[in-house]
């Protein structure tokens, strides 16, 4: 009697998968996520826009959206793709001219909560263990933002008038409502 086992997925295999889905790898397991919906896309774009408006004029680094992947760990692969990521100029220089997935973690990773992925605690933990300096979990349904950082308790903003500050982006502030728009 033989038992067939599937070897762990690698990032290199992702290029052969059908388009139209979102993929990540967690401990060698393929994670397939449905395409993002309207609200998720709108909030992701707003977050990227608000951060970009602060980062680019000051030449602080790069803001990526569209779920650009980076290796949290290799063998077995853990490849995560935050909805929005900020790379400081120092980390951007370390990435260099990479055209594929990088091993350099972003300074700030933003996950916009999607109904298909209600629990983001594992991702948050993996990001922080990989060296991400801060993680935002933005919840469009509850209209909240929770900030996670190493050695700090999570902080949640829930009032639309609240001013969000991000130490990873010194001097950055925005009103929470700016991330969600009017509904």
C-alpha positions as CSV (number, residue, x, y, z in Angstrom):
1,X,0.0,0.0,0.0
2,X,1.4,3.4,-0.9
3,X,0.4,6.8,0.2
4,X,0.8,9.8,-2.0
5,X,1.8,12.9,-0.3
6,X,2.0,16.4,-1.7
7,X,5.3,18.2,-1.2
8,X,5.0,21.7,0.2
9,X,4.1,24.5,-2.2
10,X,6.9,26.9,-3.2
11,X,6.7,30.5,-4.4
12,X,8.1,29.4,-7.7
13,X,4.9,27.3,-8.3
14,X,2.6,30.3,-7.9
15,X,3.3,31.5,-11.5
16,X,1.7,28.4,-12.9
17,X,-1.6,28.9,-11.1
18,X,-4.7,30.4,-12.8
19,X,-5.2,34.1,-12.7
20,X,-8.2,35.7,-11.0
21,X,-7.5,34.4,-7.5
22,X,-5.2,35.7,-4.8
23,X,-2.6,33.3,-3.4
24,X,-0.3,33.1,-0.5
25,X,1.7,30.3,1.0
26,X,1.6,29.5,4.7
27,X,4.0,26.8,6.0
28,X,4.1,25.3,2.5
29,X,0.3,25.2,2.3
30,X,-1.3,27.0,-0.6
31,X,-3.8,29.6,0.6
32,X,-6.4,30.5,-2.1
33,X,-8.5,33.7,-1.5
34,X,-11.4,34.9,-3.6
35,X,-10.9,38.1,-5.6
36,X,-11.4,41.1,-3.3
37,X,-14.8,42.8,-3.3
38,X,-15.8,46.5,-3.9
39,X,-15.4,47.7,-0.3
40,X,-12.1,45.9,0.2
41,X,-10.7,47.4,-3.0
42,X,-12.0,50.9,-2.2
43,X,-10.5,50.9,1.3
44,X,-7.2,49.4,0.2
45,X,-6.9,52.1,-2.4
46,X,-7.7,54.9,0.1
47,X,-5.1,53.6,2.6
48,X,-2.5,53.4,-0.1
49,X,-3.4,56.9,-1.3
50,X,-3.3,58.5,2.2
51,X,0.1,56.9,3.0
52,X,1.5,57.7,-0.5
53,X,0.5,61.4,-0.1
54,X,2.8,61.5,3.0
55,X,5.6,59.2,1.8
56,X,6.4,60.4,-1.7
57,X,6.8,64.2,-1.2
58,X,9.2,63.5,1.7
59,X,11.0,60.7,-0.3
60,X,10.7,58.3,2.6
61,X,10.5,55.2,0.5
62,X,8.0,53.2,-1.5
63,X,4.3,52.3,-1.0
64,X,3.1,49.1,-2.6
65,X,-0.4,48.0,-3.1
66,X,-2.0,45.1,-5.1
67,X,-0.7,42.5,-2.6
68,X,3.0,42.4,-3.5
69,X,4.4,39.3,-1.9
70,X,7.4,38.9,0.4
71,X,9.0,35.9,2.1
72,X,8.2,35.7,5.8
73,X,10.3,32.5,5.8
74,X,11.7,29.9,3.5
75,X,11.6,26.0,3.7
76,X,8.7,25.6,4.1
77,X,7.8,28.7,2.3
78,X,5.7,31.4,4.0
79,X,4.9,34.0,1.4
80,X,2.5,36.8,2.5
81,X,1.1,39.7,0.5
82,X,-0.2,42.6,2.5
83,X,-2.9,44.7,0.9
84,X,-0.6,47.8,1.3
85,X,3.1,47.9,2.3
86,X,5.5,50.7,3.1
87,X,9.2,50.2,2.5
88,X,11.5,52.9,3.9
89,X,14.3,54.1,1.7
90,X,16.7,51.9,3.6
91,X,14.7,48.7,3.1
92,X,13.9,49.7,-0.5
93,X,17.7,49.9,-1.2
94,X,18.1,46.4,0.3
95,X,15.3,45.1,-2.1
96,X,17.2,46.5,-5.0
97,X,15.8,45.8,-8.5
98,X,14.0,42.6,-7.5
99,X,11.3,41.7,-10.0
100,X,9.8,38.8,-8.0
101,X,9.1,38.2,-4.3
102,X,11.6,39.8,-1.9
103,X,13.0,38.5,1.4
104,X,13.0,42.0,2.8
105,X,9.9,42.7,5.0
106,X,8.1,46.0,4.7
107,X,8.3,48.5,7.6
108,X,4.5,48.8,7.6
109,X,2.1,46.1,6.4
110,X,-1.6,46.8,6.1
111,X,-4.3,44.2,5.9
112,X,-7.8,45.2,5.0
113,X,-10.1,42.7,6.7
114,X,-12.1,40.8,4.1
115,X,-15.2,38.7,4.9
116,X,-13.5,35.6,3.4
117,X,-10.6,36.0,5.9
118,X,-12.1,37.0,9.2
119,X,-9.1,36.0,11.5
120,X,-5.9,37.9,10.7
121,X,-4.0,37.1,13.9
122,X,-1.8,34.5,12.4
123,X,-0.7,36.9,9.6
124,X,-0.1,39.7,12.1
125,X,2.1,37.4,14.2
126,X,4.0,36.2,11.1
127,X,4.6,39.8,9.9
128,X,5.9,40.9,13.2
129,X,8.2,37.8,13.5
130,X,9.6,38.5,10.0
131,X,10.7,42.0,11.1
132,X,7.7,44.2,10.0
133,X,7.8,47.2,12.3
134,X,4.1,47.8,12.4
135,X,0.9,46.1,11.1
136,X,-2.4,47.8,10.6
137,X,-5.6,45.7,10.5
138,X,-8.2,47.9,8.8
139,X,-11.8,46.7,9.3
140,X,-14.2,48.3,6.7
141,X,-17.3,46.8,8.4
142,X,-16.5,48.1,11.9
143,X,-14.7,51.2,10.5
144,X,-11.7,50.6,12.8
145,X,-8.0,50.4,12.5
146,X,-5.9,48.3,14.9
147,X,-2.1,48.8,15.1
148,X,0.2,46.0,16.1
149,X,3.9,46.5,16.8
150,X,6.6,44.4,18.5
151,X,6.6,44.8,22.3
152,X,3.5,47.0,22.3
153,X,-0.2,46.2,23.1
154,X,-2.5,46.6,20.1
155,X,-4.0,50.0,19.7
156,X,-7.4,50.5,18.1
157,X,-8.9,53.7,16.6
158,X,-12.7,53.5,16.3
159,X,-14.0,57.1,16.1
160,X,-14.1,58.5,12.5
161,X,-12.7,61.8,13.9
162,X,-9.8,60.0,15.6
163,X,-6.3,61.0,14.5
164,X,-4.2,58.0,13.5
165,X,-0.5,58.4,14.1
166,X,2.1,56.0,12.8
167,X,5.6,56.1,14.4
168,X,7.1,54.1,11.5
169,X,6.2,57.2,9.4
170,X,7.4,60.0,11.7
171,X,5.0,63.0,11.5
172,X,2.3,61.0,9.7
173,X,-1.3,61.6,10.8
174,X,-4.7,61.2,9.2
175,X,-8.3,61.1,10.3
176,X,-9.7,57.5,10.5
177,X,-12.6,58.5,8.3
178,X,-10.1,59.4,5.5
179,X,-9.4,55.6,5.1
180,X,-13.0,54.7,4.6
181,X,-14.7,57.6,2.8
182,X,-18.3,58.5,3.2
183,X,-20.9,55.8,3.0
